[in-house]
Every structure is written in C-alpha cells, then in structure tokens.
Amino acid sequence: MKKMTTRRKLAIATWASPREGNIYGKLTVDMTEALRYIEHLRRTSGEKITVTHLVGRAVAEALAHAPSLNGRIFLGRYIPHKTVDVTYLVALEEGADLAKAKVNEADKKTVVDIAKELRGLAGRLHKGKDENFEKNKGLLRILPTFMLRPLIWLTGYLTGAMGVEMKALGLERFPFGSCIITSVGMFGLDEGFAPPTPFARVPVYVLLGAVNDRPVVIDGEVVVRPQMTITATIDHRFLDGFQGGVLAKIVRSVLENPWQLDGSKAPPAQLPGSNEDTTALEAGAVEAPKDL
C-alpha cells in the first residue's frame, strides 16, 4: 500500500461539514501592465519574478488599508495584527505534499524582496532544511488521524488565536498571518476557490487562475488582452460585501498599474531591452511568467 502523504493525512484529519460563515468573490483583472512590470523587474533584478509574487504584494497593500481584515478573533473580540504577513503555499514532492512559506511585513517589501525571500524559504523546504516544517511533518506521520483532529484544533487555537509560540513542536505565533495565497494557474486552470482551513485561522484565502488572452471591450471596441481571475474565500465575521469591494479595488489598482509600487504613475518611457521585446510583450507574444 502506498504511504499516505502528510498533506492527505492532514486533510482527512481536519475534514468536517462546513460550519464557517464564508463569503466568496472573484475579480478578473487586465494583466497587460502587470506582465510588463514583471518583465521589467526580471531584467533589472535578475530575479525570477512571477505573477504570484506581484499578487502577494498587491494583497499585502490591500490588507494594509483594511484594518478590519488584518487581524484575528480571540475570545469573541477582534484583535488587529501589528504587521501584514502573507503566506504562500509551496508544492513539494511534485505536488504530493504542501508546505507554507510566510512573508512577514509583506506590505513594506518590494516585489523583488518577496521573490528573493520566497526563493530562500522554498529552497529550504524542498531540501528538507526547514526545521519547523520537519518537526510538524514528523508529528503528523506518527499520530493516527483520529488523534490529529483535536491536536490540530488545539495547536491552531493556541498559535493562531492566542499567539502562543511552541518552538519544541515547530509552531510559531500566527503561523499563517492574515492571508493564504495559492495558485491553480500553473496547472492551466482558469479559476477555482480555495477551501477554508479552520486551523489556520486566517480571514482570507486568495487563489490565482491562469493568465489567458481574452476578448474585452475597451473604448467601445473589442480587443484581446491578457486576463487573470483571482478568487477569494473570506470569513464573513471580518468584513462584509462593501469592505470586500474596497479590498478588490485596491488589488485591481495595483495589478493594473503596478508601477505605483515604485512611486510612478506610469511605466518608464523605455523599458530595458529591445523595442521588439517590449512590443511583443504588449501584444501578448511573450509567454506569461509562470507562478511559483
């Protein structure tokens, strides 16, 4: 019999009928400028920037302007976090397992900073050198699923709601921050919704779809533009539809004009590289960067 992965074991141990009052939303964004910006960062930094890195920065910017979402609920009270921390999911063993990589103070970092930090975190996870993950994985492998359910709930409450750190078990305070970001775009899927993970105790889950050329209407004419759908699963206790609209507006603003992250309202008049490369990117002939 094939050995059960920790990911599968964790999923079985935590499965239950839905009890959370979640709301769901999706946002389709024109990625023309986002792809130009990513290509610009790749050329100027030498770092492999992806759509996922940029979306994480956009979400962090939105959370920084959404004090009702960047926090936790403890003993029936909402308590805001002091920093904006965003967690990315990293696929291991060719997708058989998953691990987390948390970027602290993501709203204060550049897209390049986030990419470098994630590359380091993902590298340690793939090499089995992430001490906390290895401790967690060891415990998950030893205990049977029926014992994992109460243990995971307890550790989630202690770390995610109370903010208790347990180094011996490889558990940190607020291990998932305020948001979990994952992607199905790398698998060629246009969209999907991330299921809530109660023990993570985060108010929002963001899922990225694939970037595809689609017809859109601009100034009364049908043109083809690279589009991406972003979906969100949100804990209704933290915000309502109006606040969610504000959140979506900020994310859209950053992705449709990412140059503002560098203090500019418009892209440089001449991007690094040849005019031919720039024209090809605008036309969608250059392959969109694949997600992390």
C-alpha positions in Angstrom: 0.0 0.0 0.0 1.3 3.4 -0.9 2.4 5.5 2.0 -0.1 8.3 2.9 1.4 11.8 2.5 1.3 14.3 5.3 -0.9 16.5 3.2 -3.5 13.7 2.7 -3.4 12.7 6.3 -3.9 16.3 7.4 -6.9 16.7 5.0 -8.5 13.6 6.3 -8.0 14.5 10.0 -9.4 18.0 9.6 -12.4 17.2 7.3 -15.8 18.2 8.6 -19.1 19.6 7.3 -18.8 23.4 6.5 -19.5 25.5 9.6 -17.9 28.8 8.7 -19.9 31.8 7.5 -17.7 32.4 4.4 -18.4 34.7 1.5 -16.9 34.2 -1.9 -15.9 36.6 -4.6 -13.9 36.8 -7.8 -12.1 39.5 -9.7 -10.9 39.4 -13.3 -8.0 41.8 -14.0 -6.3 43.0 -17.2 -2.7 41.9 -16.7 -1.2 43.9 -19.5 0.8 46.3 -17.3 1.4 43.6 -14.7 3.2 41.4 -17.3 5.2 44.4 -18.5 6.1 45.2 -14.9 7.2 41.6 -14.1 9.4 41.6 -17.3 10.9 44.9 -16.2 11.7 43.5 -12.7 13.2 40.3 -14.2 15.5 42.3 -16.4 16.6 44.8 -13.9 17.0 42.5 -10.9 17.9 39.1 -12.4 15.3 37.5 -10.1 12.7 35.2 -11.4 9.6 37.3 -10.6 6.2 35.7 -11.1 2.6 36.7 -11.1 2.2 35.1 -7.7 4.9 37.4 -6.2 3.1 40.5 -7.6 -0.3 39.4 -6.5 1.0 38.8 -3.0 2.4 42.3 -2.9 -1.0 43.7 -4.1 -2.9 41.7 -1.5 -0.5 42.9 1.2 -1.1 46.5 0.1 -4.9 45.9 0.3 -4.6 44.4 3.8 -2.5 47.3 5.0 -5.6 49.5 4.1 -8.1 47.1 5.6 -7.7 47.1 9.4 -10.8 45.1 9.9 -9.3 42.2 7.9 -5.7 42.1 9.0 -6.2 40.6 12.4 -7.6 37.7 14.5 -10.6 36.8 16.6 -9.9 35.8 20.2 -12.5 35.3 22.9 -15.1 36.9 20.8 -13.0 40.0 20.2 -11.3 41.2 17.0 -7.7 42.0 17.6 -5.6 43.6 14.8 -2.2 42.3 13.9 0.7 44.6 14.2 2.2 43.6 10.9 0.9 42.5 7.5 2.1 38.9 7.0 1.2 36.9 3.9 1.6 33.1 3.5 2.2 31.3 0.2 1.7 27.6 -0.3 4.6 25.7 -1.7 4.1 22.3 -3.6 6.6 19.6 -2.5 7.3 16.2 -3.9 5.8 17.0 -7.3 2.5 18.2 -5.7 2.1 15.3 -3.3 2.7 17.5 -0.3 2.2 21.1 0.6 4.1 23.5 2.9 3.8 27.1 3.9 6.2 30.0 3.4 5.2 33.1 5.3 6.5 36.6 4.3 6.4 39.0 7.3 5.7 42.7 6.7 4.9 42.0 3.0 3.4 45.4 2.6 6.8 47.0 3.3 8.7 44.9 0.9 9.2 45.2 -2.8 8.1 42.5 -5.3 11.8 41.6 -5.7 12.3 41.3 -2.0 9.3 39.0 -1.7 10.6 36.9 -4.6 14.1 36.5 -3.1 12.6 35.6 0.3 10.2 33.1 -1.1 13.0 31.5 -3.2 15.0 31.0 0.0 12.1 29.7 2.0 11.0 27.3 -0.8 14.6 26.1 -1.2 14.9 25.1 2.4 11.5 23.3 2.2 12.5 21.3 -0.9 15.8 20.4 0.7 14.2 19.3 4.0 16.1 22.0 5.9 13.1 23.9 7.3 13.3 23.0 10.9 9.7 23.9 11.8 8.2 22.0 8.9 10.2 18.9 9.5 9.1 18.9 13.2 5.5 19.3 12.2 5.7 16.6 9.5 7.3 14.2 11.9 4.5 14.6 14.4 1.8 14.2 11.7 3.4 11.0 10.5 3.4 9.4 13.9 -0.1 10.1 15.1 -3.2 8.4 13.7 -5.8 10.6 12.0 -8.4 10.4 14.8 -5.8 11.9 17.3 -4.7 14.6 14.9 -8.1 16.3 14.7 -8.2 17.6 18.4 -4.5 18.2 18.4 -4.6 20.3 15.3 -7.6 22.3 16.6 -5.8 23.0 19.9 -2.5 24.0 18.3 -4.3 26.2 15.8 -6.1 27.9 18.6 -3.0 28.4 20.7 -0.9 29.7 17.8 -3.4 31.4 15.6 -5.9 32.9 18.1 -3.8 33.3 21.2 -0.5 33.9 19.6 1.5 31.3 21.6 4.8 30.1 20.3 5.8 26.4 20.7 9.4 26.0 19.4 9.7 22.4 20.6 6.9 21.5 18.2 8.0 23.8 15.4 5.0 26.1 15.9 5.3 29.9 15.6 2.9 32.7 16.6 0.3 33.4 14.0 1.8 30.9 11.6 -0.3 31.9 8.5 -0.5 35.6 9.1 -3.7 37.2 7.7 -3.9 35.6 4.2 -3.0 32.4 2.4 -2.2 32.7 -1.3 -2.2 29.7 -3.7 -2.4 29.2 -7.4 -4.1 26.8 -9.9 -2.9 28.9 -12.8 0.3 26.8 -13.1 -1.9 23.8 -13.7 -3.7 25.5 -16.6 -7.0 26.1 -14.6 -8.7 29.4 -15.2 -10.2 29.7 -11.7 -11.3 28.0 -8.5 -12.0 28.7 -4.9 -9.6 27.8 -2.0 -11.4 25.8 0.7 -11.2 27.3 4.2 -8.7 25.8 6.6 -10.1 26.3 10.1 -6.9 25.5 12.0 -5.0 28.2 10.0 -7.3 30.9 11.5 -6.9 33.4 8.7 -9.7 35.6 7.4 -8.9 35.4 3.7 -7.7 32.8 1.1 -6.7 34.1 -2.3 -6.4 31.8 -5.4 -4.9 32.7 -8.7 -6.1 31.4 -12.0 -4.2 31.2 -15.3 -3.3 34.3 -17.4 -5.0 33.9 -20.8 -5.7 36.2 -23.7 -9.4 37.0 -23.8 -11.6 39.5 -25.8 -12.6 42.6 -23.8 -14.3 45.8 -24.7 -12.2 49.0 -24.5 -13.5 52.3 -25.6 -16.3 50.6 -27.5 -14.0 48.2 -29.4 -13.3 44.5 -28.9 -9.6 43.9 -28.3 -7.6 41.0 -26.9 -5.9 41.4 -23.6 -4.2 39.1 -21.1 -6.7 38.4 -18.3 -6.5 36.7 -14.9 -9.2 35.7 -12.5 -8.5 36.0 -8.8 -10.9 34.4 -6.3 -11.2 34.9 -2.6 -12.7 32.9 0.3 -13.4 35.3 3.1 -14.5 34.9 6.7 -17.8 36.9 7.0 -17.0 37.8 10.6 -14.2 40.1 9.4 -15.9 42.0 6.6 -19.0 42.4 4.5 -19.5 42.9 0.8 -18.8 46.7 0.9 -15.5 46.2 2.6 -14.7 43.4 0.2 -15.3 45.7 -2.6 -12.8 48.2 -1.2 -10.3 45.3 -0.9 -10.8 44.3 -4.5 -10.5 47.8 -5.7 -7.0 48.2 -4.2 -5.9 44.8 -5.6 -7.2 45.8 -9.1 -5.5 49.2 -8.9 -2.1 47.7 -8.1 -2.3 45.0 -10.7 -3.5 47.3 -13.5 -0.9 49.9 -12.6 1.9 48.1 -10.6 4.3 51.0 -11.4 2.8 52.8 -8.5 4.6 50.4 -6.2 7.8 52.2 -7.3 6.3 55.6 -6.8 5.5 56.1 -10.5 2.1 56.6 -12.1 3.2 55.3 -15.4 5.8 52.8 -16.8 9.2 54.1 -17.9 9.2 55.6 -21.4 11.7 53.0 -22.4 11.8 49.6 -20.7 15.2 47.7 -20.6 15.7 45.6 -23.6 14.9 46.0 -27.3 11.8 47.7 -28.7 11.0 44.4 -30.4 10.8 42.6 -27.0 8.6 45.3 -25.5 6.3 45.3 -28.4 6.0 41.5 -28.3 5.1 41.7 -24.6 2.4 44.3 -25.2 1.0 42.1 -28.0 0.9 39.0 -25.7 3.5 37.2 -27.8 5.9 36.7 -24.9 4.9 33.9 -22.6 3.4 35.0 -19.3 5.7 34.2 -16.3 4.6 31.0 -14.6 3.5 31.1 -11.0 5.6 29.9 -8.0 
